Amino acid sequence: MRVRLINPFTAQLRRLDTVATSAAGGYDNEFAAVNTKTVAGKRVVERVEKPPMFVVCQVEDQTFKSLRQMDAGNSPEAKMGLVCDRYLLDRDGHIDRESGLVRIQVNDRLERLVDNRGNLVHIVPQVEGGLYCVEVRPISYGIGRRLDLILLRFNDRQLSQQG
């Protein structure tokens, strides 16, 4: 028996293309960090992204409700959480067959959420910085002792940014 999502949505994500970003001078392979620079007084992130991927998920709005300020700004778990069914991730080709790992990685960007009819529910404006994945973690091994759920946490700043 596996754990299932209660109220599924579809998230549109944009995966960071580290190879292309590195070739464009926007990724530091040594520190695994996305580089930034200042242009006309604004911070610019040198990112190249892969085509959009669509992930069935459940939105955890408790993360929105737990927004709190820390001395250094927002807490890292203050923006949005998505819970994904590992079976659905595998079915849709989002699990690497060789390693068994989820293809979604830290620094991938959340673009939008749509309901099961395809209606737009939430769009994340990139102009304001966007929401970037800061954590990918298993959270449930279900009744049959197999991994069922994956938690994705998103924040308004990429991890490991320099500049």
LINCOR-V629514 format. One record per pair of residues at least 12 apart in sequence whose C-alpha atoms are under 10 Angstrom apart, sorted by the first residue. I is the first residue (numbers start at 0). GAP is how many residues later the second one is. If there is no record, write none. Layout:
i->I gap->GAP
i->I gap->GAP
//
This chain:
i->0 gap->141
i->0 gap->142
i->0 gap->143
i->0 gap->144
i->0 gap->145
i->0 gap->147
i->1 gap->83
i->1 gap->84
i->1 gap->85
i->1 gap->138
i->1 gap->139
i->1 gap->140
i->1 gap->141
i->1 gap->142
i->1 gap->143
i->1 gap->144
i->1 gap->145
i->1 gap->146
i->1 gap->147
i->2 gap->82
i->2 gap->83
i->2 gap->84
i->2 gap->137
i->2 gap->138
i->2 gap->139
i->2 gap->140
i->2 gap->141
i->2 gap->143
i->2 gap->144
i->2 gap->145
i->2 gap->146
i->3 gap->54
i->3 gap->80
i->3 gap->81
i->3 gap->82
i->3 gap->83
i->3 gap->84
i->3 gap->138
i->3 gap->144
i->3 gap->145
i->4 gap->51
i->4 gap->52
i->4 gap->53
i->4 gap->54
i->4 gap->78
i->4 gap->79
i->4 gap->80
i->4 gap->83
i->4 gap->144
i->5 gap->51
i->5 gap->52
i->5 gap->53
i->6 gap->50
i->6 gap->51
i->6 gap->52
i->6 gap->108
i->6 gap->109
i->7 gap->47
i->7 gap->48
i->7 gap->49
i->7 gap->50
i->7 gap->51
i->7 gap->74
i->7 gap->75
i->7 gap->76
i->7 gap->77
i->7 gap->106
i->7 gap->107
i->7 gap->108
i->8 gap->46
i->8 gap->47
i->8 gap->48
i->8 gap->49
i->8 gap->50
i->8 gap->73
i->8 gap->75
i->8 gap->104
i->8 gap->105
i->8 gap->106
i->8 gap->107
i->8 gap->108
i->8 gap->109
i->8 gap->110
i->8 gap->112
i->9 gap->43
i->9 gap->44
i->9 gap->45
i->9 gap->46
i->9 gap->47
i->9 gap->48
i->9 gap->49
i->9 gap->74
i->9 gap->102
i->9 gap->103
i->9 gap->104
i->9 gap->105
i->9 gap->106
i->9 gap->107
i->9 gap->108
i->9 gap->109
i->9 gap->110
i->9 gap->111
i->10 gap->41
i->10 gap->42
i->10 gap->43
i->10 gap->44
i->10 gap->45
i->10 gap->46
i->10 gap->47
i->10 gap->48
i->10 gap->71
i->10 gap->73
i->10 gap->99
i->10 gap->100
i->10 gap->101
i->10 gap->102
i->10 gap->103
i->10 gap->104
i->10 gap->110
i->10 gap->111
i->10 gap->112
i->11 gap->40
i->11 gap->41
i->11 gap->42
i->11 gap->43
i->11 gap->44
i->11 gap->97
i->11 gap->98
i->11 gap->99
i->11 gap->100
i->11 gap->101
i->11 gap->102
i->11 gap->111
i->12 gap->36
i->12 gap->37
i->12 gap->38
i->12 gap->39
i->12 gap->40
i->12 gap->41
i->12 gap->42
i->12 gap->91
i->12 gap->95
i->12 gap->96
i->12 gap->97
i->12 gap->98
i->12 gap->99
i->12 gap->100
i->12 gap->118
i->12 gap->119
i->12 gap->120
i->13 gap->34
i->13 gap->35
i->13 gap->36
i->13 gap->37
i->13 gap->38
i->13 gap->39
i->13 gap->40
i->13 gap->90
i->13 gap->93
i->13 gap->94
i->13 gap->95
i->13 gap->96
i->13 gap->97
i->13 gap->98
i->13 gap->118
i->14 gap->33
i->14 gap->34
i->14 gap->35
i->14 gap->36
i->14 gap->37
i->14 gap->38
i->14 gap->88
i->14 gap->89
i->14 gap->90
i->14 gap->91
i->14 gap->92
i->14 gap->93
i->14 gap->94
i->14 gap->95
i->14 gap->117
i->14 gap->118
i->15 gap->18
i->15 gap->31
i->15 gap->32
i->15 gap->33
i->15 gap->34
i->15 gap->35
i->15 gap->88
i->15 gap->89
i->15 gap->90
i->15 gap->91
i->15 gap->92
i->15 gap->93
i->15 gap->116
i->16 gap->30
i->16 gap->31
i->16 gap->32
i->16 gap->33
i->16 gap->34
i->16 gap->90
i->16 gap->91
i->17 gap->14
i->17 gap->15
i->17 gap->16
i->17 gap->29
i->17 gap->30
i->17 gap->31
i->17 gap->32
i->17 gap->89
i->18 gap->29
i->18 gap->30
i->19 gap->27
i->19 gap->28
i->19 gap->29
i->19 gap->30
i->20 gap->13
i->20 gap->14
i->20 gap->25
i->20 gap->26
i->20 gap->27
i->20 gap->28
i->21 gap->12
i->21 gap->13
i->21 gap->24
i->21 gap->25
i->21 gap->26
i->22 gap->25
i->23 gap->22
i->23 gap->23
i->23 gap->24
i->24 gap->21
i->24 gap->22
i->25 gap->19
i->25 gap->20
i->25 gap->21
i->25 gap->22
i->26 gap->18
i->26 gap->19
i->26 gap->20
i->26 gap->21
i->26 gap->134
i->26 gap->135
i->27 gap->132
i->27 gap->133
i->27 gap->134
i->30 gap->129
i->30 gap->130
i->30 gap->131
i->31 gap->127
i->31 gap->128
i->31 gap->129
i->32 gap->74
i->32 gap->125
i->32 gap->126
i->32 gap->127
i->32 gap->128
i->32 gap->129
i->33 gap->12
i->33 gap->13
i->33 gap->73
i->33 gap->124
i->33 gap->125
i->33 gap->126
i->33 gap->127
i->33 gap->128
i->33 gap->129
i->34 gap->12
i->34 gap->125
i->34 gap->126
i->34 gap->127
i->34 gap->128
i->35 gap->125
i->35 gap->126
i->35 gap->127
i->36 gap->125
i->36 gap->126
i->37 gap->125
i->42 gap->86
i->42 gap->120
i->43 gap->85
i->43 gap->119
i->44 gap->84
i->44 gap->113
i->44 gap->116
i->44 gap->117
i->44 gap->118
i->48 gap->59
i->48 gap->60
i->49 gap->58
i->51 gap->57
i->51 gap->58
i->51 gap->59
i->52 gap->39
i->52 gap->40
i->52 gap->41
i->52 gap->51
i->52 gap->57
i->52 gap->58
i->53 gap->35
i->53 gap->38
i->53 gap->40
i->53 gap->58
i->53 gap->59
i->53 gap->60
i->54 gap->27
i->54 gap->28
i->54 gap->29
i->54 gap->30
i->54 gap->33
i->54 gap->34
i->54 gap->37
i->54 gap->38
i->54 gap->39
i->54 gap->49
i->54 gap->58
i->55 gap->26
i->55 gap->27
i->55 gap->28
i->55 gap->29
i->55 gap->30
i->55 gap->32
i->55 gap->33
i->55 gap->36
i->55 gap->57
i->55 gap->58
i->55 gap->59
i->55 gap->60
i->56 gap->24
i->56 gap->25
i->56 gap->26
i->56 gap->27
i->56 gap->28
i->56 gap->29
i->56 gap->31
i->56 gap->32
i->56 gap->56
i->56 gap->92
i->56 gap->93
i->56 gap->94
i->56 gap->95
i->57 gap->23
i->57 gap->24
i->57 gap->25
i->57 gap->26
i->57 gap->27
i->57 gap->93
i->58 gap->21
i->58 gap->22
i->58 gap->23
i->58 gap->24
i->58 gap->25
i->58 gap->54
i->58 gap->93
i->59 gap->19
i->59 gap->20
i->59 gap->21
i->59 gap->22
i->59 gap->23
i->59 gap->91
i->59 gap->92
i->59 gap->93
i->60 gap->18
i->60 gap->19
i->60 gap->20
i->60 gap->21
i->61 gap->16
i->61 gap->17
i->61 gap->18
i->61 gap->19
i->62 gap->14
i->62 gap->15
i->62 gap->16
i->62 gap->17
i->62 gap->18
i->62 gap->19
i->62 gap->90
i->62 gap->91
i->63 gap->13
i->63 gap->14
i->63 gap->15
i->63 gap->16
i->63 gap->17
i->64 gap->13
i->64 gap->14
i->64 gap->15
i->65 gap->12
i->65 gap->13
i->65 gap->14
i->66 gap->12
i->66 gap->13
i->73 gap->81
i->73 gap->82
i->73 gap->83
i->74 gap->80
i->75 gap->58
i->75 gap->59
i->75 gap->77
i->75 gap->78
i->75 gap->79
i->75 gap->80
i->75 gap->81
i->75 gap->83
i->76 gap->57
i->76 gap->58
i->76 gap->76
i->76 gap->77
i->76 gap->78
i->77 gap->75
i->77 gap->76
i->77 gap->77
i->77 gap->78
i->78 gap->52
i->78 gap->53
i->78 gap->74
i->78 gap->75
i->78 gap->76
i->78 gap->77
i->79 gap->30
i->79 gap->51
i->79 gap->52
i->79 gap->53
i->79 gap->72
i->79 gap->73
i->79 gap->74
i->79 gap->75
i->79 gap->76
i->80 gap->52
i->80 gap->54
i->80 gap->70
i->80 gap->71
i->80 gap->72
i->80 gap->73
i->80 gap->74
i->81 gap->51
i->81 gap->54
i->81 gap->68
i->81 gap->69
i->81 gap->70
i->81 gap->71
i->81 gap->72
i->82 gap->53
i->82 gap->54
i->82 gap->55
i->82 gap->56
i->82 gap->66
i->82 gap->67
i->82 gap->68
i->82 gap->69
i->82 gap->70
i->83 gap->54
i->83 gap->55
i->83 gap->64
i->83 gap->65
i->83 gap->66
i->83 gap->67
i->83 gap->68
i->84 gap->55
i->84 gap->62
i->84 gap->63
i->84 gap->64
i->84 gap->65
i->84 gap->66
i->85 gap->16
i->85 gap->52
i->85 gap->54
i->85 gap->60
i->85 gap->61
i->85 gap->62
i->85 gap->63
i->85 gap->64
i->85 gap->65
i->86 gap->60
i->86 gap->61
i->86 gap->62
i->87 gap->60
i->87 gap->61
i->88 gap->13
i->88 gap->14
i->88 gap->15
i->88 gap->60
i->88 gap->61
i->89 gap->12
i->89 gap->13
i->101 gap->34
i->101 gap->35
i->101 gap->36
i->101 gap->48
i->102 gap->33
i->103 gap->29
i->103 gap->31
i->103 gap->32
i->103 gap->48
i->104 gap->27
i->104 gap->28
i->104 gap->29
i->104 gap->30
i->104 gap->31
i->104 gap->47
i->105 gap->26
i->105 gap->27
i->105 gap->28
i->105 gap->29
i->105 gap->30
i->105 gap->46
i->105 gap->47
i->105 gap->48
i->105 gap->52
i->105 gap->53
i->105 gap->54
i->106 gap->24
i->106 gap->25
i->106 gap->26
i->106 gap->27
i->106 gap->28
i->106 gap->47
i->106 gap->48
i->106 gap->50
i->106 gap->51
i->106 gap->52
i->106 gap->53
i->106 gap->54
i->107 gap->23
i->107 gap->24
i->107 gap->25
i->107 gap->26
i->107 gap->46
i->107 gap->50
i->108 gap->15
i->108 gap->17
i->108 gap->20
i->108 gap->21
i->108 gap->22
i->108 gap->23
i->108 gap->24
i->108 gap->25
i->108 gap->45
i->108 gap->46
i->108 gap->47
i->108 gap->48
i->108 gap->49
i->109 gap->13
i->109 gap->14
i->109 gap->15
i->109 gap->16
i->109 gap->20
i->109 gap->21
i->109 gap->22
i->109 gap->23
i->109 gap->44
i->109 gap->45
i->109 gap->46
i->110 gap->12
i->110 gap->13
i->110 gap->14
i->110 gap->15
i->110 gap->19
i->110 gap->20
i->110 gap->21
i->111 gap->12
i->111 gap->13
i->111 gap->19
i->123 gap->32
i->125 gap->30
i->127 gap->28
i->128 gap->26
i->128 gap->27
i->128 gap->28
i->128 gap->29
i->129 gap->24
i->129 gap->25
i->129 gap->26
i->129 gap->27
i->129 gap->28
i->130 gap->22
i->130 gap->23
i->130 gap->24
i->130 gap->25
i->130 gap->26
i->130 gap->27
i->131 gap->20
i->131 gap->21
i->131 gap->22
i->131 gap->23
i->131 gap->24
i->131 gap->25
i->131 gap->26
i->131 gap->27
i->132 gap->19
i->132 gap->20
i->132 gap->21
i->132 gap->22
i->132 gap->23
i->132 gap->24
i->132 gap->25
i->132 gap->26
i->133 gap->18
i->133 gap->19
i->133 gap->20
i->133 gap->21
i->133 gap->22
i->133 gap->23
i->133 gap->24
i->133 gap->25
i->133 gap->26
i->134 gap->15
i->134 gap->16
i->134 gap->17
i->134 gap->18
i->134 gap->19
i->134 gap->20
i->134 gap->24
i->135 gap->14
i->135 gap->15
i->135 gap->16
i->135 gap->17
i->135 gap->18
i->136 gap->12
i->136 gap->13
i->136 gap->14
i->136 gap->15
i->136 gap->16
i->137 gap->12
i->137 gap->13
i->137 gap->14
i->138 gap->12
i->138 gap->13
//
